[in-house]
Amino acid sequence: MDMRRPSRQALIMHFTHVDNLPAILETGRIIADSAVGGRLVTEVGSVDIKASRRSRLVTCPPGGFVADYVPFYFAPRSPMMYRIARDHQAGKIGLYPDGDDPLVYLVSSVDRVHQAGLPWVVSDGNCASVLTRFSGSLDDLVSMVDWPLMREISWNNIPEDQDRMRRRMAELLVPREFPLELLAGYSVRTRARETQLRRLLRSAGIINPYVAVRPDWYYGYTRGEVRE
């Protein structure tokens, strides 16, 4: 059996705050953190994590730093989104306050990137970890990503496997920028966000886009709520 096909057909997903979409739609591309500058209206990422990605070397061609790439996860409900949702729930001061509800998934696939001839790099886990490896090989994409873990809802470390969280944060990294024409569609948490997103897309001249409402791709914690 050809093990490449399930991996090449795999969805990849980049999420951003809905406030950032007008600038993304205007430029027609997602721009890497190291070059996005003032076009980013609402920052949801941790300052410390962003800084570490600007100094973390990608150890295979085309090289550079992790922040020089547009990042995509292979599964929703990432550990990063969990932290965003929990910070919102706890009402932590000085951090992005609004949780995961305003976040929009921009969804593509490995196949779309590969067929477009874009360069890319895969990581086998959290790019901030010294354990994480990088490769630009399609064969390595099959073996480096923990595909069964990507299909699970729970990714927490367990006594017999203390590396699950790191592996769930595997990424497909596209250098510099990612053209929106390679997107398969968008996903949001609620019908209200769908209405807001469709209005933004229509204003940008994007007619009849694929937009899915996927609450199961989110945590949705609210202030003071306890949910396991």
N, C-alpha and C positions, 0 to 999 in steps of 0.2 A: 504493500500500500504506500502511496506517495504521501509522506507526512508533511509535505510543504503546503498542500492546499488548505487544510484547516487554519494554519498559521497565516497564510497570505490573505485569506478571506476574513481574518479577524478584524473586528472593529477597533478603531483607535479613537480616543476622545480627549479633547482639550476643553477645559471649562474656564469661563471668564464671567465677570460681573456684567449684568445686562447694561449698565451704564457705559461700558467700554465698547459695546457693539456699534454705535454710530460711526466711531472712528475706524473700526475694523472694516465695516461695510464700505465706508468711503474710500479706503485704500485698496480694498479688494484682497486683503491678505492679513494673516496673523503674523506679527513681527516679533522676533526674539527679544527677550528681556533686555539684553545688552544694547539694543538699538531702538527700543520703542519710545524712550524718552517721555515727553509730556503728552503723548497720545493716549497714555494710560490714565483714565479718569479716576477709577476706583481700584486700589490695590488690595487684594485679598490675601496675598502671600505674606508669610513671616519675613520680617526684615533680616533676621539672622539666616534663615534658609536661603533667601535671595542672595545675600552676601556670599554664602558658601558656594553657591552655584556659579558665581562670577569668578571664583578662584579654583574650582574643581576642573582639572584637565580631562578632556576626552582623549583616551589613550589609543585611538585608532583614527585613520583618515575619515573625514577631512580635518580632524583635530580641533584645536581651540578649546574654549571653556564651555561648560554645560549651558551657561547663560547665553551663549551665542546661538542656541538652537531653540526652535519651537517645540515644546514638549507635549507628548500625547501619552495617556495611560492606555492600558489594554483592558481595563475593567472600570465600571462605575464604583461609587461609594469607596473612594480611595482613603487611605489613612490621612492624607492632607485635607480632604473634605471633612472627614470626621473631626479633625482638630478645629477647623473653621466652625463647624456646627457646635462643638462643645464650648469653644471660646464665647460664642454667642449666648449659649445657654447659661454660662457662668457670669456673663456680663463683665468680662475682664476689661479693665481700663487700658486705653492706649493701643488697643488692637482693633482690627477691622470688626465692626460691631454687628453686622446684619445677618450673619449666618449663611446657610447654603441655599435658602429659597430664591434669592435673586441671581443665582449662578445659572448660566446657560451652557449646556454641552454642545460643542461643535464637533460633529461626528464624521469620520472618514473611515478608511480601511487600509490595511497594508497593501492590498492589491492596487488600490487607486494610486498610492504613492509610488509603488514599484513600476506600474505601467506608465506613469508620467515621466519616469526616468529621473526622479528627484533623488539626490543623495540622501542617505539617512544612516542613523546609528541606533542600535538597540542596546539598552542596558539590561542587566539581569536582575536589577533591584534599585533601591534608593540610590540616586546619584551622589548623595552626600556621604555614603558609606565607603570606607576604604576597601571593603570586601567586594564591592560591585565591579563587574567587568563590562567592557564595551566591545562591540563588534559591528562591522558593516556587512557581514556575510548573511545571505538568506538562509544558508544551512544552520548557522549559529542562531538565527532568530527562532528556528524550530526548537532547538535544544536548550537555549538559555532562558527562555521565558517559561515560568511554571504555569502552563495552560490550565491544568485542573484547578489550581488555586484561583485563577482568574474567574472561574465559573462559580466559586463559592461566595456565599453572602458574608460569612465570617472569615476574617483574615488575621485574627489576633494570634500572637505567639502562644504556644502551648508547651508543657514540660518536655514533651518528646521532640519538639521542633521550635527552637527559639529564633528562627530566621524567617518566619512566615510574613511578618510585617514588611521587612526589607524587600522580599521577593514580590509582594503584591504591588510595590511601587516601581516595578519595571516600567521603562518608558521607551517609546519610539521617538527619536530626536531628529528633527529636520532642520538643517542649518539655515540661519538667517531669516527666512520667511516661508509662509505656507499659503499658496493661492486658494481662495475660497471656492474656486470652481472644482476643486478636488473634494469638497465636502459632499457627503451623502445626505446630510440633514442636520437637524437640531433637536435637542431634547430639553424639556423644562419640567418643573415640579408640579405646577398647577395650571388649571384652565386660564386663570387670570394672567399668569406669565405667558401662556401661549398667545393670548390676545395681544399683550404688550409686544411680544416678539414679532408676531405677524405684522403688526403696525409698523415696526421698525424696518422689517424686511421689505414691506410694500413701499415705504418711503425711499428705500434704496433701489427700487426698481426690480426687486426679486419677487416674481409672481409665482404663486402656488408652490412654495417650498415644502419639503417634507419636515413637519414639526410634530414630534411625539411628546405626549404628556406621560412622564415616567416617574411617579413618586417613589418607586422602588429603587431609583438610582440616587436617592437622597436620604439624608438622616432626618431633617426637618425638626430638629429640637427647638423648643421655644423656651423663653426665659422662665426659670424656676421649675421646669418640667423634669421629671425623672422617668427616663425610658431606657429599658435595656434592649 
